[in-house]
Amino acid sequence: MTSTPLDRRRCALLLAAPVLLAHASAQAQASAPTMDERISSAVQPYSDAVAGAIFYSVPVAGTDFPLIVGWLILAALIFTFYFRFIQIRGFMHAIQVVRGRYSDPKMQGEVTPFQALTTAVSGTVGLGNIAGVAVAVGIGGAGATFWMILAGLLGMASKFTEVTLGVKYRDVKQPDGIVAGGPMRYLSKGMAELGHPGLGKVLAVFFAVCCVGGAIGGGNMFQANQSFQQVVGVTGGETSILAGQGWIFGLIMAVLVGLVIIGGIRSIAKVTEKVVPFMALLYLTAGMIVLIINADQILWAFGQIIGGAFSAEGVAGGVVGALIQGFKRAAFSNEAGIGSAAIAHSAVQTDQPVSQGFAALLEPFIDTVVICTMTALVIVITGHVNAGGVTALAGDARGVGLTSAAFGSAISWFPYVLALAVVLFAFSTMITWSYYGLQAWTYLLGDSFMSALTFKLMFLAFVVVGASMGLGPVIDFSDSMIFAMALANIVGLYFMMPIVKRELNKYWAGIESGAIQAIR
């Protein structure tokens, strides 16, 4: 029986069918959106809407200026004048408080002033001090450094204000002495004292909701994601043994974070009081070595910073462009006015709210004036950025890549030190923000064992998710949540400024009369 051409074609199609089906399946899989893409597309509309509102910008001298940054800087300026430059008048006293001279373990609270400070610092010192600063000086030129320092100095007054209120209106449970504090407490209780209980409650709930969102995203997933990317980068990039294995890195980080946060603020404080000084010393030592190697360029670098701050040739927006980038980085880095630090400081062992307010004003100084400035100075002094922005020496490097290139230009293996610093910064940020998020969570849903455990397990799960996913709009949304906290917090601070001033005057009078004395 002979076969016709049609039969032969049918046989050929039957034989080829498995291959064609496999090819079609492969094409379908290739065109099918990944999990990251599906999550991003689902979140994108909401993320864009929220971020667009929170980070709404207006054009100023050819540069977009986010109004939320203006909101934070304006508040810092008002508090600076209202409290008559408290960051200068009280600087030395703040150091005495951190040394523990006005605190006693017998006083109400869970941690020492130094532990409270290092916990709060660990929540702000993160990738923004490394990558964010590089972005600021890359766009705004070396002059952005000057304005960043100025904004950091102003932010010290905001920290003083919010932390004083945090300690004053904290709740201390008896007999175990567990503390619950932060803007949720002072917004509801302080505003009620002023005759605005309804407004205070609304502000407190709004703050707490945003704090939970910010803790899971910016204080968790973003830190895990970016630290993983940095580790992959220094271990071979696409050829790294960790490439594509973010979940392994995330699982290790989740275990380490879990071991710390299970013990609450006391456990977190014991870790941060060791990790924060170590990581700061590690990073600052590396920076100092770079400066020493390039000692002949130090005067030139300061010339670029000062000159760029007031001329900023080649920078978009000129002087205004440099100012905006510097102010933006300072606001994004030290979180002065956000209210988050008041949660950590509220747990301090003290009977004087103002004393910890003094300790807190050191936080923006450490974060912005010291650590951020070191990053900027290294980038400028190595010739990667000048008054006009990035130079040819920087090539295509941006963000953390620009910082890494600057450190690597001095000593080839310094990027590994930088990677270690990034991981430590990320780890410390995560453990502190877990506490911030937990306090907000329990304020909203009740302070029970199961409520706290649920949040902690959820937080640890998102560490793994953050390290193994491309986050995209998820991070945009969480960043919006963090800065939305400032909307509620600063409104409350304006109402309660007179309360802080009364506390300050009473405290100074006690110091001068001898009623409040150094304990040791």
C-alpha positions as CSV (number, residue, x, y, z in Angstrom):
1,M,0.0,0.0,0.0
2,T,1.5,3.2,-1.1
3,S,1.3,6.5,0.8
4,T,0.1,9.7,-0.6
5,P,1.8,13.1,-0.1
6,L,-1.0,14.0,2.3
7,D,-0.4,10.8,4.3
8,R,3.3,11.5,4.5
9,R,2.6,15.0,5.7
10,R,0.3,13.7,8.4
11,C,2.9,11.2,9.6
12,A,5.6,13.9,9.7
13,L,3.3,16.1,11.8
14,L,2.5,13.3,14.2
15,L,6.2,12.5,14.6
16,A,7.0,16.2,15.0
17,A,4.2,16.9,17.4
18,P,6.1,16.3,20.7
19,V,8.9,18.5,19.5
20,L,6.5,21.3,18.5
21,L,4.5,21.0,21.7
22,A,7.7,21.2,23.8
23,H,8.9,24.3,21.8
24,A,5.5,25.9,22.1
25,S,5.5,25.2,25.9
26,A,9.0,26.7,26.2
27,Q,7.9,29.8,24.3
28,A,4.9,30.1,26.6
29,Q,7.0,29.8,29.7
30,A,9.5,32.3,28.4
31,S,6.7,34.8,27.6
32,A,4.9,34.1,30.9
33,P,5.5,36.7,33.5
34,T,7.7,35.7,36.4
35,M,6.6,35.9,40.0
36,D,8.5,39.1,40.5
37,E,6.9,40.6,37.4
38,R,3.4,39.5,38.6
39,I,3.9,41.0,42.0
40,S,5.3,44.2,40.6
41,S,2.5,44.7,38.1
42,A,-0.1,44.1,40.8
43,V,1.5,46.6,43.2
44,Q,2.6,49.1,40.6
45,P,-0.6,51.1,40.3
46,Y,-1.0,51.5,44.1
47,S,2.8,52.1,44.6
48,D,2.8,54.8,41.9
49,A,-0.3,56.5,43.4
50,V,1.1,56.6,47.0
51,A,4.7,57.5,46.0
52,G,3.4,60.2,43.7
53,A,1.5,61.8,46.5
54,I,4.1,61.4,49.3
55,F,7.1,62.4,47.0
56,Y,5.2,65.0,45.1
57,S,7.9,67.3,43.6
58,V,7.9,70.8,42.3
59,P,10.4,72.2,39.8
60,V,12.9,74.5,41.4
61,A,15.7,76.0,39.2
62,G,15.4,73.1,36.8
63,T,15.5,70.4,39.6
64,D,12.7,68.5,41.1
65,F,12.3,69.2,44.8
66,P,10.2,66.7,46.8
67,L,7.9,68.6,49.1
68,I,8.3,66.0,51.9
69,V,12.0,67.0,52.1
70,G,10.9,70.6,52.5
71,W,8.4,69.5,55.2
72,L,11.3,67.8,57.2
73,I,13.8,70.6,56.7
74,L,11.4,73.3,57.6
75,A,10.4,71.5,60.8
76,A,14.1,71.1,61.7
77,L,14.7,74.8,61.1
78,I,11.7,75.8,63.2
79,F,12.8,73.5,66.1
80,T,16.4,74.8,65.8
81,F,15.2,78.4,66.4
82,Y,12.4,77.6,68.8
83,F,14.8,75.7,71.1
84,R,17.6,78.3,70.5
85,F,20.1,76.1,68.8
86,I,19.8,73.3,71.3
87,Q,22.1,71.1,69.1
88,I,25.0,73.5,69.9
89,R,24.1,74.4,73.4
90,G,23.5,70.9,74.5
91,F,26.1,69.0,72.6
92,M,28.6,68.4,75.4
93,H,25.8,67.6,77.9
94,A,24.5,65.1,75.3
95,I,27.8,63.3,75.5
96,Q,27.6,63.1,79.3
97,V,24.1,61.7,79.1
98,V,25.2,59.0,76.6
99,R,28.1,58.1,79.0
100,G,25.5,57.2,81.5
101,R,26.2,60.0,84.0
102,Y,22.5,60.9,84.4
103,S,21.0,57.3,84.3
104,D,20.6,54.5,86.8
105,P,19.6,50.9,86.2
106,K,17.1,51.3,89.0
107,M,15.2,53.9,87.0
108,Q,12.3,52.9,84.8
109,G,13.3,51.6,81.4
110,E,14.9,48.6,79.7
111,V,18.2,49.9,78.2
112,T,21.0,52.4,79.0
113,P,21.2,55.7,77.2
114,F,24.1,54.4,75.1
115,Q,22.2,51.3,74.1
116,A,19.2,53.4,73.2
117,L,21.4,55.7,71.0
118,T,23.1,52.8,69.3
119,T,19.8,51.1,68.6
120,A,18.4,54.2,67.0
121,V,21.6,54.8,65.1
122,S,21.5,51.2,63.8
123,G,18.0,52.0,62.4
124,T,19.3,55.0,60.3
125,V,22.8,54.0,59.4
126,G,22.3,51.8,56.4
127,L,22.8,51.5,52.7
128,G,21.7,55.1,52.3
129,N,24.9,56.2,53.9
130,I,26.9,54.4,51.2
131,A,24.8,54.3,48.0
132,G,22.5,57.2,48.7
133,V,25.3,59.7,49.4
134,A,27.0,58.6,46.1
135,V,23.8,59.3,44.2
136,A,23.5,62.7,45.9
137,V,27.1,63.9,45.1
138,G,26.9,62.2,41.7
139,I,23.9,64.4,40.7
140,G,24.5,67.4,42.9
141,G,28.3,67.5,42.7
142,A,30.7,67.8,45.6
143,G,28.7,70.9,46.9
144,A,25.9,68.6,47.9
145,T,28.1,67.5,50.8
146,F,28.0,71.0,52.3
147,W,24.2,71.1,52.3
148,M,24.0,67.6,53.5
149,I,26.0,68.5,56.6
150,L,23.9,71.6,57.2
151,A,20.7,69.6,57.0
152,G,22.1,67.0,59.4
153,L,23.0,69.7,61.9
154,L,19.4,71.1,61.7
155,G,17.9,67.6,62.1
156,M,19.5,67.3,65.5
157,A,16.8,69.6,66.8
158,S,14.0,67.5,65.4
159,K,15.4,64.4,67.1
160,F,15.6,66.2,70.4
161,T,12.0,67.2,70.2
162,E,10.5,63.9,69.2
163,V,12.6,61.8,71.6
164,T,11.8,64.0,74.6
165,L,8.1,63.5,73.9
166,G,8.7,59.8,73.3
167,V,10.1,59.3,76.8
168,K,7.6,61.6,78.5
169,Y,4.5,59.8,77.2
170,R,5.8,56.2,77.2
171,D,3.9,53.4,78.9
172,V,5.8,51.2,81.4
173,K,4.3,47.9,82.3
174,Q,4.6,46.7,85.9
175,P,6.2,44.7,87.4
176,D,8.4,43.6,84.5
177,G,9.2,47.2,83.3
178,I,8.5,46.5,79.6
179,V,8.3,49.8,77.8
180,A,6.0,50.8,74.9
181,G,6.7,54.2,73.4
182,G,7.1,56.3,70.3
183,P,4.9,58.7,68.3
184,M,1.8,56.4,68.6
185,R,1.9,57.1,72.3
186,Y,2.7,60.8,72.4
187,L,0.4,61.6,69.5
188,S,-2.6,60.1,71.3
189,K,-1.8,61.0,74.9
190,G,-0.1,64.4,74.3
191,M,-2.7,65.7,71.9
192,A,-5.4,64.5,74.3
193,E,-3.8,66.6,77.1
194,L,-4.0,69.6,74.7
195,G,-7.7,69.0,74.1
196,H,-7.5,67.3,70.7
197,P,-8.0,63.5,71.5
198,G,-9.7,62.8,68.2
199,L,-7.0,64.3,66.1
200,G,-4.3,62.7,68.2
201,K,-5.9,59.2,67.8
202,V,-6.1,59.7,64.0
203,L,-2.5,60.8,63.8
204,A,-1.4,57.9,66.0
205,V,-3.2,55.2,64.0
206,F,-2.0,56.7,60.7
207,F,1.6,56.8,61.9
208,A,1.4,53.1,63.2
209,V,0.0,51.8,59.9
210,C,2.7,53.5,57.9
211,C,5.4,52.3,60.4
212,V,4.4,48.7,59.9
213,G,4.6,49.1,56.1
214,G,7.9,50.9,56.3
215,A,9.4,48.3,58.6
216,I,8.6,45.4,56.4
217,G,9.7,47.1,53.2
218,G,12.4,49.7,53.6
219,G,13.6,48.5,57.0
220,N,13.6,44.8,56.0
221,M,13.2,43.7,52.3
222,F,15.3,46.5,50.8
223,Q,18.1,46.0,53.3
224,A,18.2,42.2,52.6
225,N,18.0,42.7,48.8
226,Q,20.7,45.3,48.5
227,S,23.2,43.6,50.9
228,F,22.7,40.4,48.9
229,Q,23.4,42.3,45.6
230,Q,26.6,43.8,47.1
231,V,27.8,40.4,48.3
232,V,27.2,38.8,44.9
233,G,29.0,41.8,43.3
234,V,32.2,41.3,45.2
235,T,32.1,37.5,44.8
236,G,32.0,37.3,41.0
237,G,28.8,38.9,39.9
238,E,26.9,36.6,37.5
239,T,29.6,33.9,38.1
240,S,29.3,34.1,41.9
241,I,28.3,30.9,43.7
242,L,25.5,33.0,45.2
243,A,24.1,34.3,41.9
244,G,20.4,33.4,41.7
245,Q,20.5,32.0,45.3
246,G,19.1,34.9,47.1
247,W,16.9,32.8,49.2
248,I,19.9,31.1,50.8
249,F,21.4,34.5,51.8
250,G,18.0,35.6,53.0
251,L,17.5,32.5,55.1
252,I,20.9,33.0,56.8
253,M,20.0,36.6,57.5
254,A,16.6,35.7,58.8
255,V,18.1,33.2,61.2
256,L,20.6,35.8,62.5
257,V,17.9,38.5,62.8
258,G,15.5,36.0,64.5
259,L,18.1,35.1,67.1
260,V,18.3,38.7,68.1
261,I,14.7,40.0,67.9
262,I,13.2,37.1,69.8
263,G,14.5,38.7,73.0
264,G,13.0,42.1,72.4
265,I,14.6,45.5,72.8
266,R,17.0,44.4,75.5
267,S,18.4,41.7,73.2
268,I,18.5,44.1,70.3
269,A,20.2,46.8,72.4
270,K,22.9,44.3,73.5
271,V,23.7,43.5,69.9
272,T,23.6,47.1,68.6
273,E,25.9,48.5,71.3
274,K,28.5,46.1,70.0
275,V,27.7,46.0,66.2
276,V,27.2,49.8,65.7
277,P,30.5,51.0,67.1
278,F,32.3,48.2,65.3
279,M,30.7,48.8,61.9
280,A,31.1,52.6,62.2
281,L,34.8,52.2,63.2
282,L,35.4,49.7,60.4
283,Y,33.9,52.1,57.8
284,L,35.4,55.2,59.2
285,T,38.9,53.6,59.4
286,A,38.7,52.5,55.8
287,G,37.7,56.0,54.9
288,M,40.5,57.5,56.8
289,I,43.0,55.3,55.1
290,V,41.7,56.5,51.7
291,L,42.1,60.1,52.9
292,I,45.6,59.5,54.2
293,I,46.7,57.8,50.9
294,N,45.3,60.9,49.1
295,A,46.4,63.4,51.6
296,D,47.7,65.7,48.9
297,Q,44.2,66.1,47.6
298,I,42.4,67.0,50.9
299,L,42.6,70.7,50.4
300,W,41.4,70.4,46.8
301,A,38.5,68.2,47.9
302,F,37.3,70.7,50.5
303,G,37.7,73.4,47.8
304,Q,35.4,71.4,45.6
305,I,32.8,71.0,48.4
306,I,32.7,74.6,49.4
307,G,33.0,75.9,45.9
308,G,30.4,73.5,44.6
309,A,28.0,74.5,47.3
310,F,27.8,78.1,46.1
311,S,28.6,77.8,42.4
312,A,27.8,74.2,41.4
313,E,28.8,74.8,37.8
314,G,27.6,72.0,35.5
315,V,25.1,70.7,38.1
316,A,21.5,70.7,37.1
317,G,19.9,73.7,39.0
318,G,23.2,75.2,40.0
319,V,23.4,76.0,43.7
320,V,19.8,75.1,44.2
321,G,20.5,71.7,42.6
322,A,23.4,71.0,45.0
323,L,21.3,72.2,47.9
324,I,18.3,69.9,47.0
325,Q,20.5,66.8,46.6
326,G,22.3,67.5,49.9
327,F,19.1,68.2,51.8
328,K,17.3,65.2,50.3
329,R,20.1,62.8,51.2
330,A,20.3,64.1,54.8
331,A,16.5,63.8,55.2
332,F,16.5,60.3,53.7
333,S,19.4,59.1,55.8
334,N,19.0,60.4,59.4
335,E,15.1,60.2,59.5
336,A,15.0,63.3,61.7
337,G,11.3,64.2,62.0
338,I,10.1,60.7,60.9
339,G,9.5,59.7,64.5
340,S,11.0,56.2,64.3
341,A,14.0,56.9,66.6
342,A,11.6,57.9,69.4
343,I,10.4,54.3,69.6
344,A,13.9,53.0,70.5
345,H,14.8,55.9,72.8
346,S,11.6,55.5,74.8
347,A,13.0,52.3,76.3
348,V,15.8,54.2,78.1
349,Q,16.4,54.0,81.8
350,T,15.7,57.5,83.0
351,D,13.4,59.6,85.0
352,Q,14.1,62.8,82.9
353,P,12.6,62.8,79.4
354,V,14.8,65.7,78.3
355,S,18.0,63.9,79.2
356,Q,17.4,61.3,76.5
357,G,16.3,64.1,74.1
358,F,19.8,65.4,74.5
359,A,21.3,61.9,73.8
360,A,19.2,61.6,70.7
361,L,20.4,64.8,69.1
362,L,23.8,63.1,68.6
363,E,22.1,60.6,66.2
364,P,21.9,62.8,63.1
365,F,25.5,64.1,63.9
366,I,26.8,60.5,63.8
367,D,24.7,59.4,60.8
368,T,24.9,62.4,58.5
369,V,27.7,64.7,59.7
370,V,30.2,61.9,60.3
371,I,29.4,58.8,58.3
372,C,27.6,60.3,55.3
373,T,30.3,63.0,55.1
374,M,33.0,60.4,55.1
375,T,31.4,58.6,52.1
376,A,31.2,61.9,50.2
377,L,34.7,62.9,51.1
378,V,36.1,59.6,49.9
379,I,34.3,59.9,46.6
380,V,35.4,63.5,46.0
381,I,39.0,63.1,47.2
382,T,39.6,60.1,44.9
383,G,38.6,62.2,41.9
384,H,35.4,60.4,41.1
385,V,33.2,63.5,41.7
386,N,34.0,67.1,41.6
387,A,32.0,70.4,41.9
388,G,30.3,69.5,38.6
389,G,29.3,66.0,39.4
390,V,30.7,62.6,38.3
391,T,34.0,62.6,36.4
392,A,35.3,60.4,33.6
393,L,37.2,58.5,36.3
394,A,33.9,57.2,37.7
395,G,32.9,55.7,34.3
396,D,29.4,54.3,34.5
397,A,29.5,53.6,38.2
398,R,26.6,54.9,40.2
399,G,25.2,54.5,43.7
400,V,27.1,51.8,45.7
401,G,29.1,51.1,42.6
402,L,30.5,54.6,42.7
403,T,31.4,54.3,46.4
404,S,33.0,50.9,45.8
405,A,35.0,52.3,42.9
406,A,36.3,55.1,45.1
407,F,37.4,52.8,47.9
408,G,38.9,50.4,45.4
409,S,41.0,53.1,43.7
410,A,42.9,53.4,47.0
411,I,43.3,49.7,47.9
412,S,42.1,47.0,45.5
413,W,40.5,44.8,48.2
414,F,38.7,47.6,50.0
415,P,35.4,46.8,48.1
416,Y,35.3,43.6,50.3
417,V,35.5,45.8,53.4
418,L,32.7,47.9,51.9
419,A,30.6,44.7,51.3
420,L,31.1,43.7,54.9
421,A,30.0,47.2,56.1
422,V,26.9,47.0,53.8
423,V,25.9,43.6,55.4
424,L,26.5,44.9,58.9
425,F,24.6,48.1,58.2
426,A,21.7,46.1,56.7
427,F,21.6,43.6,59.6
428,S,21.6,46.4,62.2
429,T,18.9,48.2,60.3
430,M,16.7,45.1,60.1
431,I,16.8,44.3,63.8
432,T,16.0,47.8,64.8
433,W,13.1,48.2,62.4
434,S,11.7,44.9,63.5
435,Y,11.3,46.6,66.9
436,Y,9.8,49.7,65.4
437,G,7.3,47.6,63.4
438,L,6.4,45.5,66.4
439,Q,5.6,48.5,68.5
440,A,3.3,49.9,65.8
441,W,1.8,46.4,65.2
442,T,0.9,45.8,68.9
443,Y,-0.4,49.4,69.2
444,L,-2.9,48.6,66.4
445,L,-3.7,44.9,67.2
446,G,-3.0,44.5,70.9
447,D,0.1,43.6,72.9
448,S,-0.4,39.8,73.3
449,F,2.1,37.0,72.9
450,M,0.5,35.7,69.7
451,S,0.2,39.1,68.2
452,A,3.9,39.8,68.8
453,L,4.9,36.3,67.6
454,T,2.9,36.7,64.4
455,F,4.6,39.9,63.5
456,K,8.1,38.5,64.2
457,L,7.5,35.4,62.0
458,M,6.1,37.6,59.3
459,F,9.1,40.0,59.5
460,L,11.5,37.1,59.2
461,A,9.7,35.6,56.2
462,F,10.0,38.9,54.4
463,V,13.8,38.9,55.0
464,V,13.9,35.8,52.7
465,V,11.5,37.3,50.2
466,G,13.5,40.5,50.0
467,A,16.8,38.8,49.3
468,S,15.4,36.5,46.6
469,M,13.2,38.9,44.6
470,G,13.4,42.0,42.5
471,L,11.4,44.4,44.6
472,G,10.7,47.3,42.2
473,P,7.5,49.1,43.2
474,V,7.3,47.3,46.5
475,I,10.2,49.4,47.8
476,D,8.8,52.5,46.3
477,F,5.6,51.9,48.3
478,S,7.5,51.1,51.6
479,D,9.7,54.2,51.2
480,S,6.5,56.2,50.8
481,M,5.2,54.6,54.1
482,I,8.3,55.7,56.0
483,F,8.1,59.3,54.9
484,A,4.3,59.4,55.4
485,M,5.1,58.8,59.0
486,A,6.6,62.3,59.1
487,L,3.2,63.9,58.0
488,A,1.5,62.7,61.2
489,N,4.6,63.0,63.5
490,I,5.5,66.6,62.6
491,V,1.9,67.9,62.9
492,G,2.0,66.5,66.5
493,L,5.4,68.0,67.2
494,Y,4.2,71.5,66.2
495,F,1.3,71.2,68.7
496,M,3.5,69.9,71.5
497,M,6.5,72.1,71.1
498,P,5.5,74.2,74.1
499,I,5.4,71.0,76.2
500,V,8.9,70.2,75.2
501,K,10.0,73.7,76.1
502,R,8.5,73.5,79.5
503,E,10.3,70.2,80.1
504,L,13.6,71.7,78.9
505,N,13.3,74.8,81.1
506,K,12.5,72.6,84.1
507,Y,15.4,70.3,83.3
508,W,18.0,73.1,82.9
509,A,16.7,74.7,86.2
510,G,17.2,71.4,87.9
511,I,20.8,71.1,86.5
512,E,21.6,74.7,87.6
513,S,20.1,74.3,91.1
514,G,21.7,70.9,91.7
515,A,18.3,69.2,92.0
516,I,19.4,67.0,89.0
517,Q,23.0,65.8,89.5
518,A,25.3,63.5,87.6
519,I,25.0,60.1,89.2
520,R,28.5,59.0,88.3
